[in-house]
Amino acid sequence: MHTSVHTLNELFSQLGLPSGDQDIHQFVKDHTLRPHTKLYKADFWTPSQSGFIKESWQDDSEWCQPIDYLDTLLRH
């Protein structure tokens, strides 16, 4: 079993997004999720980003922790 814990910065890099702390702060400031919208269904993802997030959740992968954290941040 692979038990690596990834950071939010690594998740942004994995998604092909700028991954510096300031970049993440700006992304969260610029994007929000409606209360009942699933993270992977947000309209600001590309199809590949959305697919990665959805598959990571479904597979309970090592990316779940930073994905859950990002979901929380986007519901401000």
mmCIF file of the N, C-alpha and C atoms, coordinates in Angstrom:
data_MODEL
# 
_entry.id   MODEL 
# 
loop_
_atom_site.group_PDB 
_atom_site.id 
_atom_site.type_symbol 
_atom_site.label_atom_id 
_atom_site.label_alt_id 
_atom_site.label_comp_id 
_atom_site.label_asym_id 
_atom_site.label_entity_id 
_atom_site.label_seq_id 
_atom_site.pdbx_PDB_ins_code 
_atom_site.Cartn_x 
_atom_site.Cartn_y 
_atom_site.Cartn_z 
_atom_site.occupancy 
_atom_site.B_iso_or_equiv 
_atom_site.pdbx_formal_charge 
_atom_site.auth_seq_id 
_atom_site.auth_comp_id 
_atom_site.auth_asym_id 
_atom_site.auth_atom_id 
_atom_site.pdbx_PDB_model_num 
ATOM 1   N N  . MET A 1 1  ? 0.837   -1.181 0.000   1.00 0.00 ? 1  MET A N  1 
ATOM 2   C CA . MET A 1 1  ? 0.000   0.000  0.000   1.00 0.00 ? 1  MET A CA 1 
ATOM 3   C C  . MET A 1 1  ? 0.877   1.237  0.000   1.00 0.00 ? 1  MET A C  1 
ATOM 4   N N  . HIS A 1 2  ? 0.575   2.149  -0.887  1.00 0.00 ? 2  HIS A N  1 
ATOM 5   C CA . HIS A 1 2  ? 1.328   3.392  -0.992  1.00 0.00 ? 2  HIS A CA 1 
ATOM 6   C C  . HIS A 1 2  ? 0.683   4.412  -0.065  1.00 0.00 ? 2  HIS A C  1 
ATOM 7   N N  . THR A 1 3  ? 1.467   5.003  0.814   1.00 0.00 ? 3  THR A N  1 
ATOM 8   C CA . THR A 1 3  ? 0.892   5.887  1.824   1.00 0.00 ? 3  THR A CA 1 
ATOM 9   C C  . THR A 1 3  ? 1.461   7.306  1.780   1.00 0.00 ? 3  THR A C  1 
ATOM 10  N N  . SER A 1 4  ? 1.929   7.739  0.631   1.00 0.00 ? 4  SER A N  1 
ATOM 11  C CA . SER A 1 4  ? 2.446   9.101  0.528   1.00 0.00 ? 4  SER A CA 1 
ATOM 12  C C  . SER A 1 4  ? 1.334   10.105 0.791   1.00 0.00 ? 4  SER A C  1 
ATOM 13  N N  . VAL A 1 5  ? 1.706   11.173 1.458   1.00 0.00 ? 5  VAL A N  1 
ATOM 14  C CA . VAL A 1 5  ? 0.765   12.269 1.669   1.00 0.00 ? 5  VAL A CA 1 
ATOM 15  C C  . VAL A 1 5  ? 1.256   13.427 0.806   1.00 0.00 ? 5  VAL A C  1 
ATOM 16  N N  . HIS A 1 6  ? 0.406   13.862 -0.101  1.00 0.00 ? 6  HIS A N  1 
ATOM 17  C CA . HIS A 1 6  ? 0.765   14.956 -0.998  1.00 0.00 ? 6  HIS A CA 1 
ATOM 18  C C  . HIS A 1 6  ? 0.278   16.275 -0.432  1.00 0.00 ? 6  HIS A C  1 
ATOM 19  N N  . THR A 1 7  ? 0.971   17.326 -0.807  1.00 0.00 ? 7  THR A N  1 
ATOM 20  C CA . THR A 1 7  ? 0.610   18.672 -0.378  1.00 0.00 ? 7  THR A CA 1 
ATOM 21  C C  . THR A 1 7  ? -0.340  19.302 -1.397  1.00 0.00 ? 7  THR A C  1 
ATOM 22  N N  . LEU A 1 8  ? -0.935  20.393 -1.005  1.00 0.00 ? 8  LEU A N  1 
ATOM 23  C CA . LEU A 1 8  ? -1.783  21.149 -1.907  1.00 0.00 ? 8  LEU A CA 1 
ATOM 24  C C  . LEU A 1 8  ? -0.954  21.682 -3.079  1.00 0.00 ? 8  LEU A C  1 
ATOM 25  N N  . ASN A 1 9  ? 0.277   22.087 -2.799  1.00 0.00 ? 9  ASN A N  1 
ATOM 26  C CA . ASN A 1 9  ? 1.167   22.566 -3.862  1.00 0.00 ? 9  ASN A CA 1 
ATOM 27  C C  . ASN A 1 9  ? 1.420   21.462 -4.888  1.00 0.00 ? 9  ASN A C  1 
ATOM 28  N N  . GLU A 1 10 ? 1.631   20.242 -4.423  1.00 0.00 ? 10 GLU A N  1 
ATOM 29  C CA . GLU A 1 10 ? 1.848   19.122 -5.339  1.00 0.00 ? 10 GLU A CA 1 
ATOM 30  C C  . GLU A 1 10 ? 0.593   18.815 -6.146  1.00 0.00 ? 10 GLU A C  1 
ATOM 31  N N  . LEU A 1 11 ? -0.577  18.951 -5.516  1.00 0.00 ? 11 LEU A N  1 
ATOM 32  C CA . LEU A 1 11 ? -1.820  18.733 -6.241  1.00 0.00 ? 11 LEU A CA 1 
ATOM 33  C C  . LEU A 1 11 ? -1.960  19.739 -7.378  1.00 0.00 ? 11 LEU A C  1 
ATOM 34  N N  . PHE A 1 12 ? -1.694  20.998 -7.104  1.00 0.00 ? 12 PHE A N  1 
ATOM 35  C CA . PHE A 1 12 ? -1.783  22.016 -8.153  1.00 0.00 ? 12 PHE A CA 1 
ATOM 36  C C  . PHE A 1 12 ? -0.801  21.712 -9.278  1.00 0.00 ? 12 PHE A C  1 
ATOM 37  N N  . SER A 1 13 ? 0.392   21.283 -8.933  1.00 0.00 ? 13 SER A N  1 
ATOM 38  C CA . SER A 1 13 ? 1.366   20.903 -9.942  1.00 0.00 ? 13 SER A CA 1 
ATOM 39  C C  . SER A 1 13 ? 0.853   19.713 -10.763 1.00 0.00 ? 13 SER A C  1 
ATOM 40  N N  . GLN A 1 14 ? 0.283   18.734 -10.100 1.00 0.00 ? 14 GLN A N  1 
ATOM 41  C CA . GLN A 1 14 ? -0.268  17.554 -10.767 1.00 0.00 ? 14 GLN A CA 1 
ATOM 42  C C  . GLN A 1 14 ? -1.389  17.949 -11.737 1.00 0.00 ? 14 GLN A C  1 
ATOM 43  N N  . LEU A 1 15 ? -2.147  18.965 -11.367 1.00 0.00 ? 15 LEU A N  1 
ATOM 44  C CA . LEU A 1 15 ? -3.242  19.441 -12.209 1.00 0.00 ? 15 LEU A CA 1 
ATOM 45  C C  . LEU A 1 15 ? -2.768  20.374 -13.318 1.00 0.00 ? 15 LEU A C  1 
ATOM 46  N N  . GLY A 1 16 ? -1.460  20.653 -13.354 1.00 0.00 ? 16 GLY A N  1 
ATOM 47  C CA . GLY A 1 16 ? -0.912  21.526 -14.386 1.00 0.00 ? 16 GLY A CA 1 
ATOM 48  C C  . GLY A 1 16 ? -1.159  22.995 -14.124 1.00 0.00 ? 16 GLY A C  1 
ATOM 49  N N  . LEU A 1 17 ? -1.369  23.336 -12.860 1.00 0.00 ? 17 LEU A N  1 
ATOM 50  C CA . LEU A 1 17 ? -1.630  24.715 -12.461 1.00 0.00 ? 17 LEU A CA 1 
ATOM 51  C C  . LEU A 1 17 ? -0.410  25.295 -11.762 1.00 0.00 ? 17 LEU A C  1 
ATOM 52  N N  . PRO A 1 18 ? -0.251  26.622 -11.779 1.00 0.00 ? 18 PRO A N  1 
ATOM 53  C CA . PRO A 1 18 ? 0.820   27.230 -10.989 1.00 0.00 ? 18 PRO A CA 1 
ATOM 54  C C  . PRO A 1 18 ? 0.675   26.779 -9.529  1.00 0.00 ? 18 PRO A C  1 
ATOM 55  N N  . SER A 1 19 ? 1.768   26.393 -8.917  1.00 0.00 ? 19 SER A N  1 
ATOM 56  C CA . SER A 1 19 ? 1.664   25.717 -7.625  1.00 0.00 ? 19 SER A CA 1 
ATOM 57  C C  . SER A 1 19 ? 2.353   26.414 -6.462  1.00 0.00 ? 19 SER A C  1 
ATOM 58  N N  . GLY A 1 20 ? 2.723   27.662 -6.637  1.00 0.00 ? 20 GLY A N  1 
ATOM 59  C CA . GLY A 1 20 ? 3.296   28.413 -5.524  1.00 0.00 ? 20 GLY A CA 1 
ATOM 60  C C  . GLY A 1 20 ? 2.202   28.796 -4.535  1.00 0.00 ? 20 GLY A C  1 
ATOM 61  N N  . ASP A 1 21 ? 2.588   29.094 -3.319  1.00 0.00 ? 21 ASP A N  1 
ATOM 62  C CA . ASP A 1 21 ? 1.611   29.459 -2.293  1.00 0.00 ? 21 ASP A CA 1 
ATOM 63  C C  . ASP A 1 21 ? 0.740   30.637 -2.724  1.00 0.00 ? 21 ASP A C  1 
ATOM 64  N N  . GLN A 1 22 ? 1.353   31.656 -3.316  1.00 0.00 ? 22 GLN A N  1 
ATOM 65  C CA . GLN A 1 22 ? 0.587   32.818 -3.769  1.00 0.00 ? 22 GLN A CA 1 
ATOM 66  C C  . GLN A 1 22 ? -0.358  32.455 -4.912  1.00 0.00 ? 22 GLN A C  1 
ATOM 67  N N  . ASP A 1 23 ? 0.092   31.562 -5.801  1.00 0.00 ? 23 ASP A N  1 
ATOM 68  C CA . ASP A 1 23 ? -0.758  31.104 -6.909  1.00 0.00 ? 23 ASP A CA 1 
ATOM 69  C C  . ASP A 1 23 ? -1.998  30.388 -6.375  1.00 0.00 ? 23 ASP A C  1 
ATOM 70  N N  . ILE A 1 24 ? -1.798  29.547 -5.383  1.00 0.00 ? 24 ILE A N  1 
ATOM 71  C CA . ILE A 1 24 ? -2.917  28.807 -4.792  1.00 0.00 ? 24 ILE A CA 1 
ATOM 72  C C  . ILE A 1 24 ? -3.867  29.764 -4.090  1.00 0.00 ? 24 ILE A C  1 
ATOM 73  N N  . HIS A 1 25 ? -3.312  30.704 -3.349  1.00 0.00 ? 25 HIS A N  1 
ATOM 74  C CA . HIS A 1 25 ? -4.139  31.701 -2.667  1.00 0.00 ? 25 HIS A CA 1 
ATOM 75  C C  . HIS A 1 25 ? -5.003  32.456 -3.674  1.00 0.00 ? 25 HIS A C  1 
ATOM 76  N N  . GLN A 1 26 ? -4.412  32.849 -4.796  1.00 0.00 ? 26 GLN A N  1 
ATOM 77  C CA . GLN A 1 26 ? -5.152  33.581 -5.821  1.00 0.00 ? 26 GLN A CA 1 
ATOM 78  C C  . GLN A 1 26 ? -6.224  32.697 -6.459  1.00 0.00 ? 26 GLN A C  1 
ATOM 79  N N  . PHE A 1 27 ? -5.910  31.436 -6.707  1.00 0.00 ? 27 PHE A N  1 
ATOM 80  C CA . PHE A 1 27 ? -6.887  30.507 -7.284  1.00 0.00 ? 27 PHE A CA 1 
ATOM 81  C C  . PHE A 1 27 ? -8.101  30.374 -6.368  1.00 0.00 ? 27 PHE A C  1 
ATOM 82  N N  . VAL A 1 28 ? -7.849  30.202 -5.091  1.00 0.00 ? 28 VAL A N  1 
ATOM 83  C CA . VAL A 1 28 ? -8.942  30.063 -4.118  1.00 0.00 ? 28 VAL A CA 1 
ATOM 84  C C  . VAL A 1 28 ? -9.746  31.363 -4.035  1.00 0.00 ? 28 VAL A C  1 
ATOM 85  N N  . LYS A 1 29 ? -9.075  32.477 -4.122  1.00 0.00 ? 29 LYS A N  1 
ATOM 86  C CA . LYS A 1 29 ? -9.759  33.776 -4.092  1.00 0.00 ? 29 LYS A CA 1 
ATOM 87  C C  . LYS A 1 29 ? -10.649 33.955 -5.321  1.00 0.00 ? 29 LYS A C  1 
ATOM 88  N N  . ASP A 1 30 ? -10.208 33.438 -6.470  1.00 0.00 ? 30 ASP A N  1 
ATOM 89  C CA . ASP A 1 30 ? -10.914 33.628 -7.736  1.00 0.00 ? 30 ASP A CA 1 
ATOM 90  C C  . ASP A 1 30 ? -12.000 32.597 -8.023  1.00 0.00 ? 30 ASP A C  1 
ATOM 91  N N  . HIS A 1 31 ? -12.006 31.494 -7.305  1.00 0.00 ? 31 HIS A N  1 
ATOM 92  C CA . HIS A 1 31 ? -12.941 30.403 -7.592  1.00 0.00 ? 31 HIS A CA 1 
ATOM 93  C C  . HIS A 1 31 ? -13.704 29.990 -6.334  1.00 0.00 ? 31 HIS A C  1 
ATOM 94  N N  . THR A 1 32 ? -14.972 29.714 -6.517  1.00 0.00 ? 32 THR A N  1 
ATOM 95  C CA . THR A 1 32 ? -15.776 29.191 -5.411  1.00 0.00 ? 32 THR A CA 1 
ATOM 96  C C  . THR A 1 32 ? -16.664 28.068 -5.933  1.00 0.00 ? 32 THR A C  1 
ATOM 97  N N  . LEU A 1 33 ? -17.103 27.233 -5.019  1.00 0.00 ? 33 LEU A N  1 
ATOM 98  C CA . LEU A 1 33 ? -18.026 26.149 -5.341  1.00 0.00 ? 33 LEU A CA 1 
ATOM 99  C C  . LEU A 1 33 ? -19.368 26.432 -4.702  1.00 0.00 ? 33 LEU A C  1 
ATOM 100 N N  . ARG A 1 34 ? -20.418 26.149 -5.429  1.00 0.00 ? 34 ARG A N  1 
ATOM 101 C CA . ARG A 1 34 ? -21.758 26.230 -4.846  1.00 0.00 ? 34 ARG A CA 1 
ATOM 102 C C  . ARG A 1 34 ? -21.908 25.095 -3.853  1.00 0.00 ? 34 ARG A C  1 
ATOM 103 N N  . PRO A 1 35 ? -22.810 25.243 -2.887  1.00 0.00 ? 35 PRO A N  1 
ATOM 104 C CA . PRO A 1 35 ? -22.931 24.251 -1.814  1.00 0.00 ? 35 PRO A CA 1 
ATOM 105 C C  . PRO A 1 35 ? -23.099 22.801 -2.274  1.00 0.00 ? 35 PRO A C  1 
ATOM 106 N N  . HIS A 1 36 ? -23.830 22.552 -3.339  1.00 0.00 ? 36 HIS A N  1 
ATOM 107 C CA . HIS A 1 36 ? -24.092 21.164 -3.724  1.00 0.00 ? 36 HIS A CA 1 
ATOM 108 C C  . HIS A 1 36 ? -23.317 20.723 -4.958  1.00 0.00 ? 36 HIS A C  1 
ATOM 109 N N  . THR A 1 37 ? -22.357 21.522 -5.392  1.00 0.00 ? 37 THR A N  1 
ATOM 110 C CA . THR A 1 37 ? -21.538 21.171 -6.552  1.00 0.00 ? 37 THR A CA 1 
ATOM 111 C C  . THR A 1 37 ? -20.365 20.311 -6.111  1.00 0.00 ? 37 THR A C  1 
ATOM 112 N N  . LYS A 1 38 ? -20.208 19.181 -6.762  1.00 0.00 ? 38 LYS A N  1 
ATOM 113 C CA . LYS A 1 38 ? -19.040 18.337 -6.474  1.00 0.00 ? 38 LYS A CA 1 
ATOM 114 C C  . LYS A 1 38 ? -17.812 19.005 -7.077  1.00 0.00 ? 38 LYS A C  1 
ATOM 115 N N  . LEU A 1 39 ? -16.701 18.881 -6.390  1.00 0.00 ? 39 LEU A N  1 
ATOM 116 C CA . LEU A 1 39 ? -15.474 19.549 -6.821  1.00 0.00 ? 39 LEU A CA 1 
ATOM 117 C C  . LEU A 1 39 ? -15.138 19.239 -8.271  1.00 0.00 ? 39 LEU A C  1 
ATOM 118 N N  . TYR A 1 40 ? -15.211 17.985 -8.654  1.00 0.00 ? 40 TYR A N  1 
ATOM 119 C CA . TYR A 1 40 ? -14.801 17.618 -10.006 1.00 0.00 ? 40 TYR A CA 1 
ATOM 120 C C  . TYR A 1 40 ? -15.770 18.129 -11.078 1.00 0.00 ? 40 TYR A C  1 
ATOM 121 N N  . LYS A 1 41 ? -16.953 18.578 -10.674 1.00 0.00 ? 41 LYS A N  1 
ATOM 122 C CA . LYS A 1 41 ? -17.932 19.114 -11.631 1.00 0.00 ? 41 LYS A CA 1 
ATOM 123 C C  . LYS A 1 41 ? -17.861 20.635 -11.772 1.00 0.00 ? 41 LYS A C  1 
ATOM 124 N N  . ALA A 1 42 ? -16.946 21.264 -11.075 1.00 0.00 ? 42 ALA A N  1 
ATOM 125 C CA . ALA A 1 42 ? -16.803 22.725 -11.178 1.00 0.00 ? 42 ALA A CA 1 
ATOM 126 C C  . ALA A 1 42 ? -16.460 23.103 -12.617 1.00 0.00 ? 42 ALA A C  1 
ATOM 127 N N  . ASP A 1 43 ? -17.004 24.216 -13.054 1.00 0.00 ? 43 ASP A N  1 
ATOM 128 C CA . ASP A 1 43 ? -16.838 24.616 -14.448 1.00 0.00 ? 43 ASP A CA 1 
ATOM 129 C C  . ASP A 1 43 ? -15.469 25.202 -14.775 1.00 0.00 ? 43 ASP A C  1 
ATOM 130 N N  . PHE A 1 44 ? -14.603 25.342 -13.801 1.00 0.00 ? 44 PHE A N  1 
ATOM 131 C CA . PHE A 1 44 ? -13.290 25.918 -14.070 1.00 0.00 ? 44 PHE A CA 1 
ATOM 132 C C  . PHE A 1 44 ? -12.208 24.879 -14.344 1.00 0.00 ? 44 PHE A C  1 
ATOM 133 N N  . TRP A 1 45 ? -12.538 23.592 -14.288 1.00 0.00 ? 45 TRP A N  1 
ATOM 134 C CA . TRP A 1 45 ? -11.571 22.528 -14.580 1.00 0.00 ? 45 TRP A CA 1 
ATOM 135 C C  . TRP A 1 45 ? -11.582 22.180 -16.061 1.00 0.00 ? 45 TRP A C  1 
ATOM 136 N N  . THR A 1 46 ? -10.446 21.763 -16.565 1.00 0.00 ? 46 THR A N  1 
ATOM 137 C CA . THR A 1 46 ? -10.404 21.152 -17.893 1.00 0.00 ? 46 THR A CA 1 
ATOM 138 C C  . THR A 1 46 ? -10.941 19.725 -17.737 1.00 0.00 ? 46 THR A C  1 
ATOM 139 N N  . PRO A 1 47 ? -11.294 19.077 -18.835 1.00 0.00 ? 47 PRO A N  1 
ATOM 140 C CA . PRO A 1 47 ? -11.759 17.692 -18.717 1.00 0.00 ? 47 PRO A CA 1 
ATOM 141 C C  . PRO A 1 47 ? -10.735 16.767 -18.053 1.00 0.00 ? 47 PRO A C  1 
ATOM 142 N N  . SER A 1 48 ? -9.463  16.949 -18.329 1.00 0.00 ? 48 SER A N  1 
ATOM 143 C CA . SER A 1 48 ? -8.458  16.071 -17.713 1.00 0.00 ? 48 SER A CA 1 
ATOM 144 C C  . SER A 1 48 ? -8.299  16.356 -16.222 1.00 0.00 ? 48 SER A C  1 
ATOM 145 N N  . GLN A 1 49 ? -8.367  17.625 -15.824 1.00 0.00 ? 49 GLN A N  1 
ATOM 146 C CA . GLN A 1 49 ? -8.292  17.959 -14.401 1.00 0.00 ? 49 GLN A CA 1 
ATOM 147 C C  . GLN A 1 49 ? -9.496  17.371 -13.663 1.00 0.00 ? 49 GLN A C  1 
ATOM 148 N N  . SER A 1 50 ? -10.666 17.548 -14.228 1.00 0.00 ? 50 SER A N  1 
ATOM 149 C CA . SER A 1 50 ? -11.886 17.016 -13.632 1.00 0.00 ? 50 SER A CA 1 
ATOM 150 C C  . SER A 1 50 ? -11.803 15.496 -13.502 1.00 0.00 ? 50 SER A C  1 
ATOM 151 N N  . GLY A 1 51 ? -11.342 14.844 -14.556 1.00 0.00 ? 51 GLY A N  1 
ATOM 152 C CA . GLY A 1 51 ? -11.205 13.384 -14.531 1.00 0.00 ? 51 GLY A CA 1 
ATOM 153 C C  . GLY A 1 51 ? -10.232 12.918 -13.466 1.00 0.00 ? 51 GLY A C  1 
ATOM 154 N N  . PHE A 1 52 ? -9.114  13.629 -13.325 1.00 0.00 ? 52 PHE A N  1 
ATOM 155 C CA . PHE A 1 52 ? -8.129  13.263 -12.307 1.00 0.00 ? 52 PHE A CA 1 
ATOM 156 C C  . PHE A 1 52 ? -8.727  13.376 -10.908 1.00 0.00 ? 52 PHE A C  1 
ATOM 157 N N  . ILE A 1 53 ? -9.415  14.471 -10.647 1.00 0.00 ? 53 ILE A N  1 
ATOM 158 C CA . ILE A 1 53 ? -10.021 14.670 -9.326  1.00 0.00 ? 53 ILE A CA 1 
ATOM 159 C C  . ILE A 1 53 ? -11.066 13.595 -9.053  1.00 0.00 ? 53 ILE A C  1 
ATOM 160 N N  . LYS A 1 54 ? -11.931 13.326 -10.022 1.00 0.00 ? 54 LYS A N  1 
ATOM 161 C CA . LYS A 1 54 ? -12.987 12.335 -9.846  1.00 0.00 ? 54 LYS A CA 1 
ATOM 162 C C  . LYS A 1 54 ? -12.397 10.940 -9.604  1.00 0.00 ? 54 LYS A C  1 
ATOM 163 N N  . GLU A 1 55 ? -11.450 10.539 -10.438 1.00 0.00 ? 55 GLU A N  1 
ATOM 164 C CA . GLU A 1 55 ? -10.843 9.215  -10.292 1.00 0.00 ? 55 GLU A CA 1 
ATOM 165 C C  . GLU A 1 55 ? -10.085 9.087  -8.974  1.00 0.00 ? 55 GLU A C  1 
ATOM 166 N N  . SER A 1 56 ? -9.408  10.135 -8.574  1.00 0.00 ? 56 SER A N  1 
ATOM 167 C CA . SER A 1 56 ? -8.663  10.093 -7.305  1.00 0.00 ? 56 SER A CA 1 
ATOM 168 C C  . SER A 1 56 ? -9.605  9.875  -6.136  1.00 0.00 ? 56 SER A C  1 
ATOM 169 N N  . TRP A 1 57 ? -10.752 10.552 -6.153  1.00 0.00 ? 57 TRP A N  1 
ATOM 170 C CA . TRP A 1 57 ? -11.747 10.367 -5.091  1.00 0.00 ? 57 TRP A CA 1 
ATOM 171 C C  . TRP A 1 57 ? -12.324 8.958  -5.124  1.00 0.00 ? 57 TRP A C  1 
ATOM 172 N N  . GLN A 1 58 ? -12.724 8.514  -6.316  1.00 0.00 ? 58 GLN A N  1 
ATOM 173 C CA . GLN A 1 58 ? -13.345 7.192  -6.437  1.00 0.00 ? 58 GLN A CA 1 
ATOM 174 C C  . GLN A 1 58 ? -12.396 6.082  -6.005  1.00 0.00 ? 58 GLN A C  1 
ATOM 175 N N  . ASP A 1 59 ? -11.114 6.248  -6.306  1.00 0.00 ? 59 ASP A N  1 
ATOM 176 C CA . ASP A 1 59 ? -10.126 5.223  -5.970  1.00 0.00 ? 59 ASP A CA 1 
ATOM 177 C C  . ASP A 1 59 ? -9.572  5.378  -4.560  1.00 0.00 ? 59 ASP A C  1 
ATOM 178 N N  . ASP A 1 60 ? -10.027 6.407  -3.840  1.00 0.00 ? 60 ASP A N  1 
ATOM 179 C CA . ASP A 1 60 ? -9.492  6.705  -2.511  1.00 0.00 ? 60 ASP A CA 1 
ATOM 180 C C  . ASP A 1 60 ? -7.959  6.747  -2.562  1.00 0.00 ? 60 ASP A C  1 
ATOM 181 N N  . SER A 1 61 ? -7.463  7.481  -3.534  1.00 0.00 ? 61 SER A N  1 
ATOM 182 C CA . SER A 1 61 ? -6.022  7.514  -3.791  1.00 0.00 ? 61 SER A CA 1 
ATOM 183 C C  . SER A 1 61 ? -5.276  8.384  -2.782  1.00 0.00 ? 61 SER A C  1 
ATOM 184 N N  . GLU A 1 62 ? -3.983  8.413  -2.964  1.00 0.00 ? 62 GLU A N  1 
ATOM 185 C CA . GLU A 1 62 ? -3.112  9.217  -2.099  1.00 0.00 ? 62 GLU A CA 1 
ATOM 186 C C  . GLU A 1 62 ? -3.339  10.710 -2.287  1.00 0.00 ? 62 GLU A C  1 
ATOM 187 N N  . TRP A 1 63 ? -4.107  11.101 -3.292  1.00 0.00 ? 63 TRP A N  1 
ATOM 188 C CA . TRP A 1 63 ? -4.410  12.508 -3.545  1.00 0.00 ? 63 TRP A CA 1 
ATOM 189 C C  . TRP A 1 63 ? -5.653  12.981 -2.801  1.00 0.00 ? 63 TRP A C  1 
ATOM 190 N N  . CYS A 1 64 ? -6.366  12.089 -2.131  1.00 0.00 ? 64 CYS A N  1 
ATOM 191 C CA . CYS A 1 64 ? -7.637  12.459 -1.486  1.00 0.00 ? 64 CYS A CA 1 
ATOM 192 C C  . CYS A 1 64 ? -7.492  13.567 -0.451  1.00 0.00 ? 64 CYS A C  1 
ATOM 193 N N  . GLN A 1 65 ? -6.464  13.525 0.346   1.00 0.00 ? 65 GLN A N  1 
ATOM 194 C CA . GLN A 1 65 ? -6.310  14.532 1.398   1.00 0.00 ? 65 GLN A CA 1 
ATOM 195 C C  . GLN A 1 65 ? -6.175  15.942 0.828   1.00 0.00 ? 65 GLN A C  1 
ATOM 196 N N  . PRO A 1 66 ? -5.267  16.203 -0.127  1.00 0.00 ? 66 PRO A N  1 
ATOM 197 C CA . PRO A 1 66 ? -5.212  17.566 -0.665  1.00 0.00 ? 66 PRO A CA 1 
ATOM 198 C C  . PRO A 1 66 ? -6.449  17.930 -1.486  1.00 0.00 ? 66 PRO A C  1 
ATOM 199 N N  . ILE A 1 67 ? -7.089  16.950 -2.117  1.00 0.00 ? 67 ILE A N  1 
ATOM 200 C CA . ILE A 1 67 ? -8.320  17.235 -2.857  1.00 0.00 ? 67 ILE A CA 1 
ATOM 201 C C  . ILE A 1 67 ? -9.420  17.650 -1.891  1.00 0.00 ? 67 ILE A C  1 
ATOM 202 N N  . ASP A 1 68 ? -9.549  16.947 -0.789  1.00 0.00 ? 68 ASP A N  1 
ATOM 203 C CA . ASP A 1 68 ? -10.552 17.317 0.213   1.00 0.00 ? 68 ASP A CA 1 
ATOM 204 C C  . ASP A 1 68 ? -10.273 18.705 0.785   1.00 0.00 ? 68 ASP A C  1 
ATOM 205 N N  . TYR A 1 69 ? -9.017  18.996 1.008   1.00 0.00 ? 69 TYR A N  1 
ATOM 206 C CA . TYR A 1 69 ? -8.644  20.306 1.541   1.00 0.00 ? 69 TYR A CA 1 
ATOM 207 C C  . TYR A 1 69 ? -8.993  21.409 0.542   1.00 0.00 ? 69 TYR A C  1 
ATOM 208 N N  . LEU A 1 70 ? -8.685  21.180 -0.742  1.00 0.00 ? 70 LEU A N  1 
ATOM 209 C CA . LEU A 1 70 ? -9.031  22.155 -1.765  1.00 0.00 ? 70 LEU A CA 1 
ATOM 210 C C  . LEU A 1 70 ? -10.544 22.343 -1.839  1.00 0.00 ? 70 LEU A C  1 
ATOM 211 N N  . ASP A 1 71 ? -11.293 21.268 -1.742  1.00 0.00 ? 71 ASP A N  1 
ATOM 212 C CA . ASP A 1 71 ? -12.754 21.347 -1.737  1.00 0.00 ? 71 ASP A CA 1 
ATOM 213 C C  . ASP A 1 71 ? -13.234 22.251 -0.612  1.00 0.00 ? 71 ASP A C  1 
ATOM 214 N N  . THR A 1 72 ? -12.666 22.096 0.551   1.00 0.00 ? 72 THR A N  1 
ATOM 215 C CA . THR A 1 72 ? -13.019 22.924 1.697   1.00 0.00 ? 72 THR A CA 1 
ATOM 216 C C  . THR A 1 72 ? -12.662 24.395 1.461   1.00 0.00 ? 72 THR A C  1 
ATOM 217 N N  . LEU A 1 73 ? -11.492 24.646 0.934   1.00 0.00 ? 73 LEU A N  1 
ATOM 218 C CA . LEU A 1 73 ? -11.057 26.018 0.675   1.00 0.00 ? 73 LEU A CA 1 
ATOM 219 C C  . LEU A 1 73 ? -11.965 26.724 -0.332  1.00 0.00 ? 73 LEU A C  1 
ATOM 220 N N  . LEU A 1 74 ? -12.454 25.988 -1.308  1.00 0.00 ? 74 LEU A N  1 
ATOM 221 C CA . LEU A 1 74 ? -13.280 26.593 -2.356  1.00 0.00 ? 74 LEU A CA 1 
ATOM 222 C C  . LEU A 1 74 ? -14.721 26.812 -1.932  1.00 0.00 ? 74 LEU A C  1 
ATOM 223 N N  . ARG A 1 75 ? -15.065 26.404 -0.749  1.00 0.00 ? 75 ARG A N  1 
ATOM 224 C CA . ARG A 1 75 ? -16.433 26.606 -0.243  1.00 0.00 ? 75 ARG A CA 1 
ATOM 225 C C  . ARG A 1 75 ? -16.478 27.735 0.788   1.00 0.00 ? 75 ARG A C  1 
ATOM 226 N N  . HIS A 1 76 ? -15.648 28.733 0.607   1.00 0.00 ? 76 HIS A N  1 
ATOM 227 C CA . HIS A 1 76 ? -15.591 29.872 1.542   1.00 0.00 ? 76 HIS A CA 1 
ATOM 228 C C  . HIS A 1 76 ? -16.737 30.819 1.358   1.00 0.00 ? 76 HIS A C  1 
# 
